[in-house]
Amino acid sequence: MSNKKKLPNLGVKVWNLSKAVAKYAVYGFKTVSLATYKERLDECDKCEHRVKDSGVCGLCGCDTVLKAEWSTEQCPDNPPKWKATI
C-alpha cells in the first residue's frame, strides 16, 4: 500500500487556480507583507496536507509558495490555518 497522498485531479486543480487568479486580479494583484507570507508558509510547512517534496497543497492542488503570497487567498483546510487579508 502506498503512503502517497491523492491530489486533486487536473480539472480540479485548474478550476481552483483559475478562481484564485481571477480573485487576485479583481482585487488588484495585492500581496501580503513579507512577515505574513513567512507565517503562512510556516503554517503550510507544518500542515499534514502539504505534499512535502513538491510544496503543493494536497487539498486544493495549488502551489503553496505562490498562493501564500496573495492577499486574496486563504488556506483551504477547514478551519483555515490562515485567512485572506482583503
C-alpha angles and dihedrals in degrees: 000000000000123000091205116123118238109241125206113273122260094263092054092046092050091047093049093047092045091054091047094049092047092051091045090053095046090055094049102262092284118178131199125250118275090252092053091045091054091047091052093049090048088055091048091049090056095044121111090216097059115102098230100206095050106027090234123142109243092210102054101012094233129134107263093207090058101042095042088066096054115091090210095061134085134186110277093221120108106265096023116240089215132014139217115269100209 
